[in-house]
């Protein structure tokens, strides 16, 4: 079984974070469970590091420079290689629709860049958006909107 950090993050999100569980097992218990079901230790470590980095943003009260809502975003050549057209399109449309802010978009891009997959497609990008928004303060409305989009059979943004 080929495992990716993204697969582990999705598993963690669907198993622990997306539910209204009152008690989440300890990190050691979760790591043991992930290893038991076949995920490699190195990938598990990368997934936890990804989550730790995201939590650091939240804990630091998002001291990232706020980006002007009227700014224009052009994707770099590295980002174009990393994210397919549909993944880039969804980020652009989410900002245009004011579902996410330009600052949140930059955090999402940073967290997507940290994943060990390329190219990232639209569905994977939606999951990254969902995981990032879940950890952001004051993003409950956006989180719910993206969650609905992910669980629809044929989602559209229009």
Protein Blocks (a to p, Z undefined) as FASTA:
>chain_A
ZZdfklmmmmmmmmmmmpccfbdcdfklmmmmmmmnopafklmmmmmmmmmmmmmmmmno
opaccddfkbccdddfklmmmpcfklmmmmmmmmmnomacfklmmmmmmmmmmpccdcdd
fklmmmmmmmmmmmpghilmmmmmmmmmmmpmbdcfZZ
